[in-house]
Amino acid sequence: MEHDIFQKIENAPKPNFENILSKSFDLFKLTWKECLFHGLISLAIAIPFILLIYAPLMPMYIEMIQASVNGGYYEPSLDFSVGMMVGYAFLILLFSIFMQVIGIGVASHFYQVLKKYDTGAPQNPGGYFVYLKGNFGKIFLLSLAMMGISLLALLLCYLPIFYVMVPLQLITPIFAFNKKRSVSDIIKASFKLGNRFWLIIFGLAIISSLIAQVGIIACFVGIFVTAYFVHIPMYYVYKDTIGFDDALQLEEI
């Protein structure tokens, strides 16, 4: 039972691109309010950290604006030593990891909400931060792994990032429905599923990302509604390949 997810991936049917996209639009019509709420919560959490990151640089930005208005030459008054720059870079990294941890937790809850709307599952998906309770350490390790994989792909002349973006898209839904699995199992399952149906999932990821940006047209406000659309096709990729074990899911929630 411990590694049955890998057997399911091995025997998984090929997901239908058009069918998944069509079902995603239908489910989005039912869950757009949930998309909005999850998007606003993610933004509300991110804003304080963004302010903390940029607060030390505000005096420099103000001086740059003043110099630009006055038409003069700008010379930084802040003295950035090597130690300060290293410390600041470490602070940004720490905040980025923490925001990603929160993001994965909120997105995992969203996947359970999608399942409830899609299947009429009787279980209560809980609060927005239910996945962070008792799973913070695991999500933290997943975040580190995702950042490490992305960084390695970028260092290899950028091209590998197109390959790893597919497994990285699958980590959150696989974790959301298999939170008792180990970090290594979740990552292995993501790469195994991604490798089997890479082209289909890549196409879905690209199109859903473009659709998610449509909200910008509505004076940027609409982005909070459409941003979470990217998760809906990934939900159906999971459902149509690995599927749900209802007894196990009820036990894990």
C-alpha positions in Angstrom: 0.0 0.0 0.0 2.9 2.4 0.7 3.9 2.7 -2.9 0.6 2.0 -4.6 0.6 5.6 -6.1 3.5 4.6 -8.3 1.5 1.6 -9.6 -1.4 3.8 -10.3 0.8 6.2 -12.3 2.3 3.2 -14.2 -1.2 2.0 -15.2 -2.8 5.5 -15.6 -4.8 6.2 -18.8 -3.7 9.0 -21.0 -5.4 12.3 -20.0 -7.5 14.0 -22.6 -6.3 17.5 -23.2 -9.5 19.0 -24.6 -11.7 17.2 -22.0 -9.6 18.4 -19.1 -9.7 22.0 -20.4 -13.5 21.8 -20.9 -14.0 20.4 -17.4 -11.7 23.0 -16.0 -13.9 25.9 -17.4 -17.0 24.2 -16.0 -15.5 23.8 -12.6 -14.2 27.3 -12.6 -17.7 28.6 -13.1 -18.7 26.8 -9.8 -15.6 27.8 -7.8 -14.7 31.3 -9.0 -15.6 32.7 -5.6 -13.2 30.2 -3.9 -10.6 31.2 -6.5 -11.1 34.8 -5.4 -10.9 34.1 -1.6 -7.8 31.9 -1.9 -6.2 34.5 -4.1 -6.9 37.3 -1.7 -5.6 35.3 1.3 -2.4 34.6 -0.6 -2.0 38.3 -1.4 -2.8 39.3 2.2 0.0 37.0 3.5 2.4 38.1 0.8 2.1 41.9 1.3 3.7 42.1 4.7 6.7 40.1 3.6 7.1 42.2 0.4 7.0 45.3 2.5 9.6 43.9 4.9 11.9 43.0 1.9 11.6 46.5 0.3 11.5 48.6 3.4 15.3 48.9 3.8 15.5 50.1 0.2 12.8 52.8 0.4 15.2 55.7 1.2 17.2 54.8 -1.9 14.0 54.7 -4.0 12.9 58.0 -2.7 16.3 59.6 -3.5 16.1 58.1 -7.0 12.7 59.6 -7.6 13.8 63.0 -6.2 16.9 63.0 -8.4 14.8 62.1 -11.5 12.3 64.9 -10.8 15.0 67.5 -10.3 16.9 66.2 -13.3 20.1 65.7 -11.3 22.5 62.8 -11.0 21.7 60.2 -8.4 24.4 58.9 -6.2 23.4 56.3 -3.6 23.8 57.5 0.0 23.4 54.0 1.4 26.6 52.1 2.0 26.0 48.4 1.2 28.8 46.3 2.6 29.4 42.7 1.4 28.0 41.5 4.7 24.9 43.6 4.4 24.3 42.4 0.8 24.7 38.7 1.8 22.5 39.2 4.8 19.8 40.9 2.7 20.0 38.2 0.1 19.6 35.5 2.8 16.6 37.5 4.2 14.9 37.5 0.8 15.6 33.8 0.4 14.1 33.1 3.8 11.0 35.2 3.1 10.6 33.6 -0.3 10.6 30.1 1.2 8.1 31.1 3.9 5.8 32.6 1.3 6.0 29.5 -0.8 5.2 27.3 2.2 2.1 29.3 2.9 1.3 29.3 -0.9 1.5 25.5 -1.0 -0.6 25.2 2.1 -3.4 27.4 0.8 -3.3 25.8 -2.7 -3.5 22.3 -1.1 -6.7 23.4 0.6 -8.0 24.7 -2.7 -7.5 21.3 -4.3 -9.7 19.8 -1.6 -12.3 22.5 -2.3 -12.2 21.6 -6.0 -12.7 17.9 -5.2 -15.7 18.8 -3.0 -17.4 20.8 -5.8 -16.5 18.3 -8.5 -17.4 15.1 -6.8 -19.8 16.2 -4.1 -17.4 14.6 -1.6 -18.9 14.7 1.9 -15.8 15.6 3.8 -15.2 19.2 5.1 -12.1 20.6 3.5 -11.5 22.6 6.7 -10.0 26.1 7.0 -7.6 27.7 4.5 -4.6 26.9 6.6 -5.6 23.3 7.6 -2.7 21.8 5.7 -0.2 23.9 7.6 -1.2 22.2 10.9 1.0 19.3 11.4 2.5 19.5 7.9 4.6 22.7 8.1 7.9 20.8 8.2 7.0 18.6 5.2 5.8 21.6 3.2 9.0 23.5 4.1 11.1 20.6 2.8 8.9 20.4 -0.4 9.5 24.2 -0.9 13.3 23.7 -0.5 13.2 20.9 -2.9 11.2 22.9 -5.5 13.5 25.9 -5.2 16.6 23.6 -5.4 15.2 21.8 -8.5 14.3 25.2 -10.2 17.7 26.7 -9.3 19.6 23.7 -10.7 17.5 23.8 -13.9 18.3 27.5 -14.3 22.0 26.9 -13.8 21.9 24.3 -16.6 21.4 27.0 -19.3 17.7 27.5 -18.7 16.4 24.8 -21.1 15.9 22.2 -18.3 13.4 24.6 -16.6 10.9 23.7 -19.3 11.3 20.0 -18.4 11.0 20.4 -14.6 8.1 22.9 -14.7 5.8 20.0 -15.4 6.7 17.8 -12.3 6.9 21.0 -10.2 3.3 21.8 -11.2 2.2 18.3 -9.9 3.9 18.4 -6.5 1.1 20.5 -4.8 -1.9 18.4 -6.0 0.0 15.1 -5.2 0.8 16.4 -1.7 -2.8 17.7 -1.3 -4.3 14.3 -1.8 -1.4 12.3 -0.3 -0.2 14.3 2.6 0.9 11.3 4.6 3.4 10.3 2.0 7.1 11.2 2.5 8.6 14.2 0.7 10.7 11.9 -1.4 7.6 9.8 -2.5 5.7 13.0 -3.4 8.6 14.3 -5.5 9.2 10.9 -7.2 5.5 10.6 -8.0 5.5 14.1 -9.5 8.4 13.3 -11.8 7.0 9.9 -12.7 3.6 11.3 -13.7 5.2 14.3 -15.3 7.5 12.1 -17.4 4.6 9.9 -18.6 2.4 12.7 -19.9 4.9 15.6 -20.1 3.6 17.2 -23.4 -0.1 17.1 -22.4 0.6 18.6 -18.9 3.0 21.1 -20.3 0.3 22.3 -22.8 -2.3 22.5 -20.0 0.1 24.4 -17.8 0.9 27.0 -20.5 -2.7 27.6 -21.5 -4.0 27.7 -17.9 -1.2 30.2 -17.1 -2.3 32.4 -20.0 -5.9 32.2 -18.9 -5.0 33.0 -15.4 -3.5 36.3 -16.6 -6.8 37.3 -18.3 -7.9 39.0 -15.1 -5.4 41.7 -15.7 -7.7 43.1 -18.3 -10.3 44.0 -15.7 -8.1 46.8 -14.2 -5.9 44.1 -12.5 -8.6 43.3 -10.0 -9.8 40.3 -12.0 -6.4 38.6 -11.6 -7.5 37.7 -8.0 -10.3 35.6 -9.6 -8.4 34.0 -12.4 -5.0 33.5 -10.8 -6.1 30.2 -9.2 -7.4 28.8 -12.5 -3.9 27.3 -13.0 -4.7 24.7 -10.4 -7.9 23.4 -11.9 -6.4 21.6 -14.9 -3.8 20.0 -12.6 -6.6 18.8 -10.4 -8.1 17.0 -13.3 -4.7 15.6 -14.4 -4.5 14.0 -11.0 -8.1 12.8 -10.9 -7.9 11.3 -14.5 -4.6 9.5 -13.9 -4.0 8.6 -10.3 -7.6 9.1 -9.1 -9.0 9.1 -5.6 -9.2 6.4 -3.0 -12.2 7.7 -1.1 -11.6 5.6 2.1 -8.0 6.8 2.2 -8.9 10.4 1.5 -11.5 10.5 4.3 -9.0 9.1 6.7 -6.4 11.7 5.7 -8.5 14.9 5.9 
